[in-house]
Structure formats: structure tokens, C-alpha cells
């Protein structure tokens, strides 16, 4: 398990996002590099479940980019599940639709 600013990635490689990810909810959270020993225990793809996410802002988008990049440093892909229309629109507004799509591609 890895504790991140967005929640816990469990041993099966699943991260369930909380209902709110915003500058307020992320305030004081630690955005640090992952410990290589912990990352080695993860599967090749981390599944990010957005089903509970109801509200997010630009800080959330920045944290999503951080997560994808940090996992990518270790060759771990991300698979985004249950993305709402509102989140998809927000990602598109920031030009990040491709990051989410590209993160789902398996090697």
C-alpha cells in the first residue's frame, strides 16, 4: 500500500478517489516521491477509480498529473475508471484528455 496525497493505493493497485479533490482538501498533503520498495509491490497498472469524485478543481488536475508522472517514473501505467462527464470536460478544457487515454495503454 502506498499513501498518496489523493488517497491510498492498495496492494491490488487500486486508488479510489475521494468525493472532493480541491485546493482545500489537498492543503497540507505531502506530494513526495514514492518509495521504490513500496512501488515494486504494485502491479504494472494502477487503477484510479473516479466513481466517488463529485467535485474537483485545478489543484485536482495538477495532482492527477503528478500521480501519472510519479507512477510513470517506475514504468507503472494508470487506468482511469468511472470518469464523469464533468471530469472529462474539465480534462479536455486543460488539454489533458490524451494523458488519461495514453495512461491506459498497456505495453
C-alpha positions in Angstrom: 0.0 0.0 0.0 1.1 3.5 -0.8 -0.3 6.5 0.9 -0.6 9.4 -1.5 -2.0 12.9 -1.3 -5.0 11.6 -3.2 -5.6 8.5 -1.1 -4.2 5.0 -0.6 -3.1 2.8 -3.5 -4.0 -0.6 -2.1 -1.9 -3.8 -2.7 -4.0 -4.6 -5.7 -3.1 -1.3 -7.3 -6.4 0.4 -6.8 -6.9 4.0 -5.8 -10.4 5.2 -5.0 -10.5 9.0 -5.2 -12.5 10.8 -2.5 -15.6 12.8 -3.3 -13.8 16.1 -3.3 -10.3 16.8 -4.6 -9.6 20.5 -4.4 -7.0 23.0 -3.2 -8.7 23.0 0.2 -8.8 19.2 0.5 -5.2 18.9 -0.7 -3.9 21.7 1.6 -1.1 20.3 3.8 -0.9 17.0 1.9 2.5 15.7 1.1 3.4 15.4 -2.6 6.6 13.4 -2.4 8.4 10.8 -4.5 7.3 7.3 -3.9 9.5 4.8 -2.1 10.9 2.3 -4.6 10.3 -0.6 -2.2 6.6 0.2 -2.0 6.3 0.8 -5.7 7.8 -2.6 -6.6 4.9 -4.2 -4.8 2.4 -2.6 -7.1 1.1 -4.3 -10.3 2.1 -2.8 -13.7 -1.1 -0.7 -13.8 -2.7 1.3 -11.1 -6.5 1.6 -11.4 -7.8 5.0 -10.4 -11.5 4.9 -9.6 -13.3 8.2 -10.0 -16.8 6.9 -9.1 -16.9 8.8 -5.8 -15.4 12.0 -7.2 -18.1 14.7 -7.2 -16.1 17.9 -7.1 -12.6 18.9 -8.3 -10.7 22.0 -9.3 -7.5 22.9 -11.0 -5.5 21.7 -7.9 -7.1 18.2 -8.5 -6.0 18.3 -12.1 -2.4 19.2 -11.1 -2.5 16.3 -8.6 -3.7 13.9 -11.2 -0.7 14.9 -13.5 1.6 14.5 -10.5 0.3 11.0 -9.9 0.6 9.9 -13.5 4.1 11.2 -13.8 5.3 9.8 -10.4 4.0 6.3 -11.2 5.4 6.6 -14.8 8.9 7.1 -13.3 8.7 3.5 -12.3 7.1 2.3 -15.5 3.7 1.9 -13.9 0.7 2.8 -16.1 -2.6 4.2 -14.9 -6.1 3.2 -15.9 -8.8 5.7 -15.1 -12.3 4.3 -14.4 -15.7 5.8 -13.9 -14.8 9.3 -15.2 -17.8 11.5 -15.1 -18.8 13.8 -18.0 -17.9 16.8 -15.9 -14.4 15.5 -15.2 -13.9 14.5 -18.8 -14.9 18.1 -19.8 -12.5 19.6 -17.3 -9.7 17.4 -18.5 -10.5 18.4 -22.1 -10.5 22.1 -21.1 -7.0 21.7 -19.7 -5.9 19.7 -22.8 -5.4 16.5 -20.7 -7.7 14.1 -22.3 -4.8 12.4 -24.1 -2.8 12.0 -20.9 -5.7 10.0 -19.4 -6.2 8.0 -22.6 -2.4 7.4 -23.1 -2.1 6.3 -19.5 -4.5 3.4 -20.2 -2.4 1.8 -22.9 -0.7 -1.4 -21.9 2.8 -2.3 -23.2 
